[in-house]
Amino acid sequence: MQPASLLARSGLSKDVRILIGAATTTWHADWPGLSAWVTAGQQQQLIRTALEETMLQCVLFCGFPRVITAFEQLNNAWPTDTAPSGGGLPEAEQMTAGSDLFGAIYGKNDATVRSMLKGCHQELHDFVLEAAYGRILTRPNLSGKTRELIAVALLAAQGQKRQFAGHARGAMHLGATRTELQEALVTAFPATPEAVDWWLTLVRRSV
């Protein structure tokens, strides 16, 4: 489905839908699709920084190789004279901000999730708190709610049920509505409404 058809839907801001479209096409390595979402962003007068931030967040969900190619697609479709840089919190603030955001997303399950990560590997726990949350997800150019809606769409596209449920709760902790969650899923699965319905059942169970 072309971006224009999805952007005609209500229930989710056009800017956020574009970012979700860009993220999920990055996961699928659908480079023509990503270029179409970048073009839609230009047409909607989206700030380019929002797409840059989405690509940086995609490192956490899609891996470096896909994101390097995604930045190449972004630069081809929407060139800039100066390579972007900076934009994060001061280094001294990152760890505290990341820990606070982690707690806001996971709520009463905060300690359980931290323990689970340590049980996998201490280095994994430290990377998630320090790099993922402290360095990337606290970057101020996208709101926490927007980042969680992007995460929800990506995790559903990847078939990650447990993480999806956690981040669906997190999105709502940060102010997302059920309609916004539904529309994030519609953007991730534009041709398969049955998939949208199935993932929504996990949202109902997880709240």
C-alpha positions, -999 to 999 in steps of 0.1 A, spaced: 0 0 0 13 34 -9 20 60 18 -8 83 5 -35 57 12 -22 52 48 -18 89 53 -55 94 44 -65 74 75 -73 91 108 -63 79 143 -26 86 141 -7 118 132 7 119 97 42 126 110 42 95 133 28 73 106 56 84 82 82 75 108 66 41 114 64 35 77 101 44 74 111 21 103 91 -9 91 103 -7 55 138 -5 70 132 -38 89 120 -54 57 149 -40 37 122 -25 13 143 3 0 118 16 -26 92 16 1 115 35 24 122 61 -3 84 65 -8 80 73 29 109 97 28 93 115 -1 60 115 18 78 131 47 91 159 24 56 165 10 42 167 45 69 191 55 82 167 81 115 178 98 143 157 84 157 153 119 127 131 127 136 106 101 173 107 112 162 99 147 140 71 135 170 56 117 191 58 148 164 41 168 163 14 141 199 5 150 184 -11 181 157 -31 163 171 -37 128 209 -37 132 237 -17 117 237 -31 81 201 -23 74 204 12 90 235 21 70 216 13 39 186 32 52 207 63 58 220 59 22 184 58 9 175 89 31 204 108 18 196 99 -18 160 109 -15 165 139 7 201 152 4 216 176 29 247 198 26 260 189 61 261 155 76 239 154 108 255 150 142 248 155 178 213 158 192 216 136 223 215 145 259 248 155 276 267 123 284 265 130 322 227 129 320 223 99 298 224 71 323 199 87 347 175 97 319 178 62 304 170 45 337 141 69 343 127 62 308 131 24 313 111 27 345 84 48 329 79 23 301 79 -9 322 62 5 352 56 -22 379 76 -47 358 107 -25 358 127 -46 383 116 -79 367 127 -68 332 161 -56 345 166 -89 363 157 -108 331 183 -88 312 210 -95 338 200 -132 336 207 -131 299 241 -114 303 254 -85 324 268 -69 292 233 -71 276 218 -54 306 244 -27 306 241 -21 268 203 -18 270 204 7 298 234 27 288 234 26 250 198 18 240 179 38 266 206 63 278 221 72 245 194 66 218 159 65 232 163 96 254 173 117 225 149 147 227 141 151 190 113 125 192 89 121 221 89 89 242 54 81 230 64 84 194 94 62 199 72 35 216 48 35 188 77 30 164 89 2 186 55 -15 188 52 -15 150 87 -29 145 83 -56 172 50 -68 156 67 -68 121 94 -90 137 70 -114 154 83 -106 189 52 -112 210 67 -108 245 86 -76 237 56 -63 217 33 -67 248 58 -49 270 62 -20 246 25 -18 240 20 -12 277 49 12 276 33 32 248 2 36 268 21 45 299 36 74 278 2 85 266 -6 65 235 -42 55 229 -55 21 217 -65 38 184 -29 49 179 -16 14 186 -41 0 161 -30 25 135 6 18 142 -2 -19 134 -21 -9 103 10 9 91 31 -22 98 6 -46 81 -12 -25 55 -23 -55 34 -31 -79 62 -59 -67 85 -61 -101 101 -26 -96 114 -36 -62 129 -65 -79 147 -43 -107 160 -17 -83 175 -44 -62 190 -56 -92 210 -21 -92 227 -26 -55 236 -59 -63 253 -42 -92 272 -12 -71 282 -30 -41 297 
